[in-house]
Amino acid sequence: MTTERNPSEEIDWSLATWEGSRRAQLRRWADLPLENIVAALEEMEDLSSLLHVSSPVSNADEEIVGQANPASLPNYPSDYVRSVHARALVDLMTRDEDRVPRNVIEVCAARADEFVPIFTQMLDDPRFWSDGGSLARGWWLKLHAIMVLGLIPTLQAGEFLARFMRQIAETEDDDFGDWCAGYWPALFRNKPAATSSSVSVIAEDETLGWYIRSDAFEVVLAFAQRESPAALEAALDWLAEHAGAPSAVVEDASWRAMLALTLLDFPRERHRILLAAVERGQPAGRRAFNSSEIAAAYERGTDLPTWLRFADPWSFYTPSEIEARQARWAVEALAEDEALALLEDEVFDDELVARPFVRDIPKLGRNDPCYCGSGKKYKKCHLALDGL
């Protein structure tokens, strides 16, 4: 199922990060023609049957799927979660969306033999990756699948994580990729070293977009750092070679800048000339970093990988973060209602809307949410502008 998209339509930033807006997803759903909505619902019913295993669901399993109060955070006893069928847990994760408790994710990881095949079916089903994929109830299930795989310390789980990375790139699903940006090294942290080979293939594949490839380079560096100092130095030279080589990447300036920023996390004197060349080669108005930042990195002199600040992707499931998201959804819903009211009253200030939002903020990392409130990661939003 496809829908026509206005060529001038911006990416819906509200789907881009954990701080994005669930309300915006519903708004896009409401814009679809009725026949498309009906077709999508039928597809999701078929998909639900595909994901469900053959064993029937007991009354107790049905009870857990229906027990959470939508007005409060779901809370499922771990013993009970461990006892229910895989089908019930898939339904629960689909139903609870971004409100799934952490113990559910941990139980799914502990039952890897049951859930890895389910997530493989999801990975191979195009309905999860179509243009309307973010509109379906299964959108959050993709994120939960990645989080579960990140907890499973096996080569198989690592290979499936790499396949998720590639699928995000091949479908050009930067909105979804933005939710995981910065966290990939942590998701691969417990995987066998052999997994690095699959990720390095993604990093070197010039048919893929620069966004996920830059994440893949960070994963390979993290593997090398854990292996040995010699492996890290070799990986840094490998990254530097790609940063300085001619590239088929469409957004070549963005690509080189992301690799250069990673090299700045590991300042080596042998790469300083390359970094200066990349800095000078940035187009006017799209500078991701400047010469003073190069000087500051070398003055620091120590390694400071960005991924150290993104060490716990699973904090997504802590009650405090879940509550913060629900509060944001409510604030955004209220703001949207007020904006619509202003439009209806024809008192909307066009000049005010056109004025850029500016906030005094400390220096942000490239994988932090952008300070402008767009919901995008900084590297996909104001990073290039702020480097001036």
N, C-alpha and C positions, 0 to 999 in steps of 0.2 A: 504494500500500500504506500503510495507516495502522494504528497500534496505539493502544489505549486508554491514556491517561495518568492517573495518580492526580492529582486536582485539587490535592491538598496537596503534591505533589512539588515540591521546589525545583529551580531550574535547576541542571544539572550543572556546577558551577563548574570542574571539571577539564577541560572542553572550551573554556574561555573565553579562555585566553591561550597564548602560546608556551610558558609554563611548566606548562601543564595536563597531564593524564594520559592517555596513549594506552591505558593499562590500563583506565581507566574506560569508554572507548568500547567496548572488547571486553566489558566486564562488562554493559553495556546490551544489546549484541548477544546475549549468552548468555541474557538474560531473555526474548527473543522466543520465541513458539511455533515449533515446528519448521517448520510449513507456511509461516510468514512468512519464516523464514530461507531456505528453498528458493526462495520467490518472489523474494526480494531478490537472491539469487545469479543467478537467471535474468534478472532485470532488468539487473543489472550486466553480464552477458554480452552482452545485447542492446546495452547502452550502449557497451560496449567496441567492438562492431562499428560502431556509429554514429560513434564518434570516430576510428576507424581510417580512413585514406584508402584509396583503391582499389588503389594499387600494392602488390605483394607485398613482404613483408619478406625481405631476403636472409639467408643464413646468418650473415653478419658482424653484421647487426643483431640477430639472435637471440642472438649471442654476447655482445654488450654488455649486453643486458637480463639475461642470466643470470650475468654474471661476478662481481658484487659478493658479498663474503662477509658474511652477515648479522651476524657477530660483530665486524666491523670497519666503519669508515666507507667508504662507496663512494668510489671514486677513478677517474674516467674521463679519459683524456687528451683535451685540447681538440680536437686534430686529428681524433681518432677520433669524438668527439661531433659535430663539424661534418660528418662524412662519412655518418652514418647517417640512416635515413629518419625522418620525423616520427612515424610510428607507433611506432617503437622508442623514441623519446624520451618519447612519451606513456606507453607502458608502463613505462618506467624511472621516470618521476616518480610514477606511480601506485604502483609496487612499492616504491620507496624511501621513500615517505611523507615524514617530516620530516627525512630524512637525505640529501636530494638535494644534491649539490655545487653551488656557485655557478656554475661554468662551464657547467653544463647550462642554467640559467636564462638566462645571457647568450647562449648559442648560440640558444636558442629566440627570444629577442628579436631577434637578428640575422637570423633567418629569419621575420620577421613575416608575410610573405605566406602562409606555410604554416600558422602557428600561430594567427593571429587568427581564421580561419574555424573552426578546431577549437574554440577557446574560445567562439566565438559559438554553436556547437551546444550546448556545455555550458550556457551562460547560458540558452538557450531550453528546455532539457530539465528538466521538473519533477522528475525523479528525483534531481537534484542538490540540490533545495531542499525535498524532502519532510521530514516529521518524522524519517524514518529516514535522511536524507541523511548525517548525521554518522557513521552506522554503516557506510556503504559505503566500499569501497576508494578511491572517487573523492573522498572528503572533502578530502584534502590537495591534490588536483589543483586544486580551486577556489582555494586559497591560492596555488599556484604560478602559476595563470593570472593572478591579480591582480598578482603580482610581475613576471611577464613583461611584462604590459601597462604596468606602471609604468616599464619601461626603454625602451619604444618611444616616440620623440618625435613622434608624429603626432596629428592631430586625431581620426582614427578610433580610435586606442588610447585617447585621452581619453574619447571618447564611450562606448566599451565599459566603461571604468572607472566612468563615471557610471551606466551601466546596472547594473553589479555593485552599486554603492551602493544604487540603488533596489530591486534584487531582495532585498538583505539586509533592507531596511526593510519591504518588502511581505510578505515571508515571516516577519517578526518574528524573524529569526535573529540575536538579540543575541549568542549564544554565538560565532558566526562573526564578527560585526561587531567583537567585542571584540579579536579577533586583529589587526585592522587599525586600531583606534582610536588616534589620535595620529599615524599614519603616512600618512594620506591626503594632506596637503599635499606630502609628499615624493614620493608616487606620482604626483601631478599636476605636479610641479615642472617637468618638461621639456616639458609640453604647450603647444600654442598658446593664446594668450589667449582665443580664441573658445570654448574648452572651458568656461570659467567660466560661461557662460550655462546650460549643461545642469546644472551643479552648483547654481547659484543656484535653479533650479526645484525641485530636491530640498529645498534649505534652506527654501523658502517653502511647501512642500506640507504642510498641516496634517493630511492624511490619513495621513501617515507618522509613525513614532515619533520621540520627541525625541532618541533616542540617535544615530542616523545623521544626523539633521538638524543637530545641533550640530557633528558632524564636517564636514558640508557647508559650514556657515558659515565654519569655519576655512580650508577650501580656497579659498573665494571671497576671504577676506581675504588669504591668501597670494598669490593671483593679483594682487590690487589693490596689495599692497605692492611686488611686482616691477614693476608698471606705472609708478606714479608716486606721489609724496606726496599729490597731490590725489585720486587714485583711492582710496588707502588711507583718507583722511579721509571720503570719500563712503561707502565700504563700512562703516566704523565707525558712521556715523550710520544707515545701513540696518540694521545689526545692532541698534543701540540702539532703533530704532523697533520692531523685533520683540520685543525684551525688555520693552518697556513697554506694548505693545498687548494688548488682550484676545485670548486664545488659545483654540483648540479642543483643544489638547493635553491628553490625559487627566491626565498627570503635570505639571500646569502649574508647580508649584513647582520640580521638577527641571529643567524646560525653561528657566525664567527664570534659575535659578541657573547653568546651564551657559553661557548667553549672557553673564551678568554676569561670570563668571570669565574669559571671553574678553576682555571689555572691560577687566578689570583687568590683562590683559597689555598693554593699550594705554591707559594712564590719560590721559584727556582731561578737563579741568576741566568742560567742558559736559555730561559724562555723570555727574558726581559725585552730583548729586541723584537721578538714576535709580538708581544703584548703591545708594545709601542706602535708597531706597524698596524695592528688591528685597530687600535684606538684612533690613529690618524685616518684610517680608511672608512670610518663610520660616516654615513651621509649626514649633512646638516639637518638638524631637527629630529634626528633619530639616533642619538648617542646614548648608549647604555652605560658607559663609564667614561671617565676622563683621566688625564695624566696624573692628577693629584691622587686619585684612587690607586693607581699603580704604585706611586711613591709610598702611599700609606701601607699597602700590602707588604712591600719590601722592607719598610721600616719596622713593621710588626715582626717579620722574619719567621713566624711560626705557622704551622698548618692549622687552618680553621675551616674545615669543610662545612658547607651550609647544612648538610643533612644531619649534623649533630643536633640542630635545633628542631628537627622533625623526627625525633627518635621513637615516638609512640603514636602511630596512626590510630591505635585502638582507644585512645582517649576520646575519640568520636562517640564511644558508647558509654562514657561515664555520665552519671545523672546530672552533674553540673553543666556539662556541654550540651546534653540533650535539652535541659531546661533553658539554656541560653538560646538555642536555636528556636525553640517554641516561642520564646519571648520576642525574638527577632521576627518570626513569621507574623506574630500579632501586630507588632509595630509597623511592619511593611504593609500589612493588610489595611491598617488604619490610615496610613499615609496614602495608600492608593485610593481608598474611599474618599479621603479629603480632596485629593487631586481631581478625581472624577467630579466631585461636587463643584469644585471651582470651574471646571470646564463647562459643566451644565449651566452655571450661573454667568458664564462668559466674563469672568473677572480674572482670567489667567493672564499673568504678566509675561508676555512673550520675551521681553528683554531680559527679565530675570531668569527665565528658563535657559536662554542662550548663554548666560554668563557662566563661565567655568567654576566648578567648585574647587576651592583652595583651602587647605588646612595645614597649619604648622605641625609638622610631624618629625620624629627622629628618623634617621636613616633606616630604610627597610631592606630586608633581604629579598632576593628576586622571587622566592617562592612564598613570600608573605602575601596576604590579601592586600590589594591596592588601597591606599589611604583615601582615594576619591569616593569610596563607597560603591564602586561598580560591581564588586563581588569577584572580579577576575584576580588572578595572581598578578603581582606587581610586574613580572617580566612580560606579561601579555597586555599590560595596560600602560602605566605612566613611566615605566623604567626608561624607555628610549627618550622621552621628553625631558625627564628630570636630569639626564646626563649632560645637558647643555652647560 
